[in-house]
């Protein structure tokens, strides 16, 4: 095991940049995951682990032993740090004592021949919301996601924590020009809207493949994207609330789709 003892160590500085800076993550094509759950999720998906970083007081723990056993046949570098240094590096308020550097996937492009369901997001700025949306997508059976340039990075440590491993199960295309994507796709395009011409979610036939478009937390789906939709969808809300958080709205819509298709469990 390699031991890092100083904040001035180049390896520490590099890891710190991956935690803090979207630019560094893009340039290095790497990010940081924290905790036993995400590490096992990555390994379950056969995702490479470049570095395993351990706080020295947890090296002998059962949890770390299980991770090390799974990494035994790999070339993963193992690094240890003193508690104070590790805690300064960790992206969480209460560090677990283990984190890892992972490579980001190669840029994916679905082209124009993808016929399945898609989750398309425009301007979702909160990393926690994005991670929750990705988790909902996986849970509802969606395999492909399009993110426009204004949507926050899917592979930031915060989005990865909120996704709980969802990113490892999806083909995520970032920086998409959604207007072009939606104009070329053959699936039914659906956007949530409070407009007068919107249709109740529960009146829709969702048995075919759909592209679900959700917008920013404040502004919703941009008008130019709404204009490309075959259906504007309204979630019936008999209570005294006008709209839902984007994550809640997506969950309601996507699981109505699951219900209609009667996927066996």
N, C-alpha and C positions, 0 to 999 in steps of 0.2 A: 504493500500500500504506500502511496505517496502522501506525505504530510505537508500541509500548508499552514504556516504559522504567522503570516503577516498580511495586512491589507495591501502592502506594496508589492506582493507577489503578482507577477503578470497573469498567472492562472486565475487568481482571485479576482483581479480587475476585469478579466475577460468574462468570467461568470457573472460578476456584478452587472456588467453592461448588458448581458443577455436577459437578466432579470428586469432591468430598468428601461431599456431602450429598444423601441420598435425598429429603429434603423439598424442597430447591431444584429437583431434577430434576422432581419432581411438580408443583410450582408453576409452573415455567418451561416445562414440557412439552418438555424438552430434555435432551441428554446429550452426553458427549464421547467421541469415538473417537480412537484413537492409531495411527498408522502407515500406511504405504502400502497394505498389504493390505486393511485395513478401509475405507480411503477408496475404493479401487477397487471393493470389494464394494458399498458404498453407491451409488456411481455406476452400477454395473452394474444395480442394482435401481431406478434412477431415483429414489433417495432424495435429498431436498433437502439441500444443505450450506449452513448459515447463515453460518458463519465458517470460514475456513481459517487456522490459526495456525501460523506457521513460525519456526523458529529461524534467525536471520539468517545463520548459517554454512552452511546447506543450501539457501538460496534459489536459488542458481545450479546446483543438482544436476540430473542427468538425471531422477531420480525426481520431484522437485518440478515440473520442466518438464512431465512427462507429466500430472500432476494439474492443473496450471494450464491446460494445453491443453484438457482435458476440461471444465473449469469456464468456459471462455472465453465461452460464450453465456449463462451464468447471472448472477445478481445477487449472487453470493457475495462477502462482504467478506473481504479478505485482510489479515491482521495479522502483523507480524513482531516478534520479541523478541530481546534479547540472550541468549546461551546460558545464563547463570546464571539468568535470570528464567524462560526457557522450561523449564529442567530442574526448577525449583521448582514449576512448574505441572503438568508431565506426570504422569500416573497410573502410569507404569511406572518400574522401577528403572533401565533403560537407555533413555533417551528416543531416539526415532528422528529427532526434529527437525521432525515435522509432526503436527499433530492438528487436529481439526475439531469444531465444534458442529453437532449434528444435531437436528431436531425429533423428538419422540416421536410415534408414530401416534395418531390419534384412538382413543378407547376402542372396542374391537370386542366384539360380542356375537354368538355363533353362533345364538342362539335355540334352538328345539327342532327345527328342520328340517335340521340338519347331519347328513348320513348317512355321512360319511367317517370315517377313523381319527382318533383324538384321543390326545394325550399329556396326562395330568392329573397334576399334582404337588402333593403335600400336605406342607408344612413343610420343603422343601429350603432350607436356610439358607446353604449355601456358594455364593458367586457363581461360582466356578470349576466346581463340579459342575453348577450350573444351565446355564451356557454350554455345557458338554460335552453335557448332555442335549438341549439345543436343537439342537446340531450333529448329534447322532445322529438326532434326529427328522427333520431335513431330509434327511439322507443316506438314511434308510429310507423316504422318500416321504410322511411325515406332514406335513400342512399347517396343523393347528390345535392350539393348546396352551391348556390351562386351568391357571392357577396360583392356589392358594388364598391367603388373606390372610397366612398365615405363611411363604409362600415368598418368598425374597429378590427384589429388583427385577430384572427381566429386562434392563433398559436401563442398569444401572450400568456404568461403564467396565470393571470386572473381568469382568462377565458378557459384555459385548460382545467383549472380547478372547478369552475362552474359547470363545465361540460362533463366532468366525472368520467373521462375516457371516451366520450362521444367522437371526438376528433379522429380517433384511431379507427373508427368504423365508417367514415364518410369520405367521399370524393369531394373535396372543398376547392372551389375555384374562386380565388380572391381577385379583386380589381376588375370585376366584370363590367362591361358596358351593358347594363340590363336592357336598355332600349333595343339594342341590337339583338341580344339574346332572345328577348321575348318576341321580337318581330320575326325571328326565324324558327321558333319552336312550333311543333305540331300539337302539343298538348293543350288542353283547356287552361286558360290563364285566369286565375281568381285573385281578387284583391279585396281586403276588408275595407268597408266604406260606410259612412253614415249618410251618404247621398240619398236623395228621394227615390232614385231608381234602383237602389240596392235591394237584393233578394235575401230573404231569411236563409240562414245557413241550413236550416232543417227542411227547406223546400228544394234543396239542390240534389241532383243526382251526381254522386261522387265516385261512381264505380269505375269510370275511366281514369286514365293518368292525368294528373293536374300539376300545374306550376302554381304554387301558392306564393304570393308576393306580400310581404309585410314591410312596413316602413319604420321610420325613426320614432323614438319614444314620444317626441313632441309634435312633429309635423305629419306623421303618417306616410302613406305611399304618395310619392310625387305625382302631380297631375298628368305628366307625360307618360308615366307608366300605367296609371289608372285608365288612360285612353286606349291602351293596348289590350285591356282585359275583356274577355268574353262575358264575365259576370263580376258585378260588384256585390260583395257579400256582407250582410248585416248579421251580427250575433244578437239574437233577441235578449234584451235586458229589461225585465219588468221592474227592476228596482230603481232607486234614485241615483244611479250612476250612469254617466253618458258613455264612458269608454273603459276599456280594460288595458292593463299593462300589455305591451307587445308579446311578452312571453306567455301570459295567460290567454290572450286572444289566439295565439298560434296553437296552444295546447287544445283549446276548445275545438278549433277548426280541424286540426289534424286527427283528433280522436273521434270526431264525428265521421270522418272519412274511414277510419278503422272500423267503427261500428257498422257502417253501411256495407263494408266488404266482409264483415263477419269473419275476421281472421281467427282461426282456432288458436287457443293457448295451450 
